[in-house]
């Protein structure tokens, strides 16, 4: 009698709290919480060098996941689009690891808001220095960043990197998507260059999105049809024009390299403008 090995689920959300060993890097709990990143004085450009988030000496575990929390970028009736890069390696020789995380429109946790949070099942060796850079529409804009590394003791698949689709670095945002309460249109985001086993979405708004508590349910598709049951990832915007990810841990999936992916967004209210989306696939 053959043994049946259950396949990994393709659309369930995984808990980022699964790790038994966790390292967190925080700033002081005063006016800021986290490490402050400052964008270049030139809009949409990267600063001269990344800012350290975690030193090599402080990274003492063989990490199997990373969580990135970003806050303090939102401002009412202001377009705060920005993108955040994560790097690995020593100062002066950093290697890009995760690019173009949508980081604008994130509330400040000191003001009781929810941060923009991303969770990725990736391996980061012990002793690895981690740093980050911010590009933004607003010259010298700032963002507060908290990172967490964790160990899950083999409870899930672990990847080696993250690929971003849909980023538009020239405007520090993602690809424009038009939400709708009924029958939203599909928008092509990009073609995978790797085989993804995990995927998540990043969202930013525009200065016309000041609607009370609008929820967006994101659906990934190919050929204008839902793909692998990748549906109903929730994000939210509020009357202060802040966006946050309600299902920040993303989805397990199995998406081949060379797949053209599309997005659409159902909204709980009639939207007043576009939203800008990126996809982040772990390979």
N, C-alpha and C positions, 0 to 999 in steps of 0.2 A: 504493500500500500504506500503510495507516494505521500510525502510530507508536503503540506500546503504552506507556503510562506506568504503571509499577507502583504499586499503592496502598500506603499505609503499613500495616505490620503492625498487627494489633489486639491482640495479646496477648504480644508479646515484651518482655523487660526491656531497657532501654537503660542503657548504662554511664554513670555520673555522672563518669567520668574522661575523657570525650570532649573537654572544653574544652582549648584551647591556651593561653588566658590565664585565670588564676584569681587571685582575691583571697580570702584567708582572714583571718578575724579571730579571734584567740585571746587568752586570758588568759596569765598567767605559768605556767610549768610547775612549780608548787609544790604547794600543797594543792588547788588547783583548776586546771582547764583549760577556759578559755572565759570568757564574761561571766556573772557571777552575777545571776540574776533572783530577786527576793524577792516573794512573794505578799502580798496584803493581810492585815492582822491580823484582818480579818473573813472567815471561811471562804466560799469561792465568789465573793467579790467581786474586782474588778480593783483594783490599786493606783492611786493618784492620777494617776500619769503613767507612760508607758513608759520603759524603760531603753535607752539607745543601744547598739546592737551595732556599727554602722559609720557613721562620720561622712561627711558629704557630700564633704569634702575627700579622704577616703581612698578613696572609690569612684571609681576612674579608668577603668573599662571599661564598655562597653555590654553588660550581662549578658544571656545567653540561658538561663541556668538558675541556680537557687539550691538549695543543700543546707543543711538545718538539722539539726544533731546536738545532742541533748539527753541529759544524763547526770547522775548523782548524786541521783536522786529516790527510788530503791528502798530499802526497809527491810524486813527479814524480819518477817512476821506483823503488818504495819502496812499499812492502806489508804492509799496515797499518790496517789490520783487527783488529777490536775491537767490543765489545758488551757492552751496557750500561743498567744498572738496575735502576729502580725508586722505592723508598721506601716511605712509610707513617709511621709517628709516631715519638715519642720523641727520642732524642739522646740516644743510648744504647739499645733501644727496638724497632727498626725499623722493619716494616713488608714489605716483598717484594710485590710490587703492579704490576709492569710491568717489565718483565725480557727480557734480551737479544735483545734490539733494536740494529740493525746493525748500527754502528756508525763510522766505519773507512771510508776512502776514501771520506771524506767530505771537501769541499773547505773552505778556510777562507774568511769570509765576509769582512774583512779589505782589502783583495786582490781582492774584487769585485766578489767573488764567491757566489754561492747559498748554503745555509746550507742543511743538511739532516734534513727533517722535518716530524714529525708524529703528527697526530690529532686523538684523541680518544673521543667518546661520553661517558664519565664515570662520576659518581657522586663522588665528593670529598668534605666532610663537611667543613664548616667554622671552622677555628682554627686548621686545620691539618698541621702539619709540613711535608715538602716534601724534600727528599734527594736523592742522586744518587751515584752509584759506576761504575767504568770503569774497565773492564778486557781487556787486549790487548796482541797482539803478541810481540810488542816492549816493553821492560822493561821500566817502569816509563813514558810511553807515556802519552800525555795530550789531552784533548778535551775541547772545550768551549761549554757550555750548556745554553740555554735560555728556560724558561718555561713560558707559559701563561695559565691562568685559565679563563674560561668564563661562562656566564649565557645566555641561549637561550630562556628563558621564555616559556618552554614547546613546542618548535617548532619541537623537534625530540625526539625519544626514547633515554633513557639514561641507560647505563649498570652499573654494579658494579665492574667489573674487566676485565683484559686482559690476554689471554692465548697465549703463543708463541709456534709455531711449527717450527721444522727444525733447531733449534740452535745446534751448536757443541761447547760447552764451552771449550773443551780441545784444540781447535785451534782458539778460539775467532772469529768464523764466522758462517755462515749458512750452508745449504746443497748445494752441488755443482750442478749447472744446466748448461747445454751446450746450449747457444743461437744459433740460426740459422736464416739466412735470409729467407730461405724457408724450411718449414716442420720441425720445431724444435721438439725434442723428449720430452715426458712427463717424469717428475721426481717426485716420491712420496716424499712428505714433512713430513707428519705425520697424526695422527688421532685425531680428535677433542675430548676433554674431557668435553666440555661444549656445550651448544647451542649458536651459534654465531648469532648476529644481525648486526654486522659491522665487516669488515675485511680489512686489508691493508698489503702491502708487504714491506720488507726491503731488500736492496741489497748491496753487497760489491763485489769488483773485485779481480784481482790478478795482478802481476807485468808485465803481457803481454798485458794489455788492453789499451795501449796508441794509440787509434784510434781517429781521429778528430770527435767529436760530434756524437757518436753512440747512437742511441735511442733504447730502449728496450720496447716492448709492452708485458706485463705480462698477462697470462691467467691462471685462476684457473679451475681445472677439477677434475672429479672423473671417474674412468673407462676409462681413455683416451678420455674423451669428455668434452667440455666446460660445466661448472656447473652454473646454475642459471644466465646465461648471464654475468658472472664475467670475463670480458675480456677487454683488452686494457688499463690496468693501466700502465702509462708511467714513465720510469726512463731514465736517461741519463748519459753517461760518456764522458769526454773530454780528450784533449791531455795532460793534467796534471794529468790524472788518478783520477779525482774526480767524484763521483757519486752523483746525487741528485734526489729527488722524484718530478716529475712534477705534479702528482695527489696525493698530500700528505694527502688529507682528506679521502682517501679510498672509500669503497663501502658499502652501506647498503645491507644486505643479510638475509637469514634465513637458517642457516646450522645446522642440528641436531647434538647432541652429538654422537660420535662413527662413524663419517664420515671420510673416508680416503681421504685426499686431495692431488692433484698433481699440479705441476706448469710446464709451459713451457714459453719460451721467444723468441719472434720474434725480430730480430735485424735489424737495418737499414743498417749496413755494415756487411761484413763477419767477424765474431768475431775472435779474436786471442787467446782467452782463456776462461776458465770457469768464471762464476760469482756465487756468494754464496748468497742464499736467505733464508729469514725467513718470516713466516706468523704470523700476530698478530690479533687474534679474540677477539672482545668485547662480553662479556656475561652478 
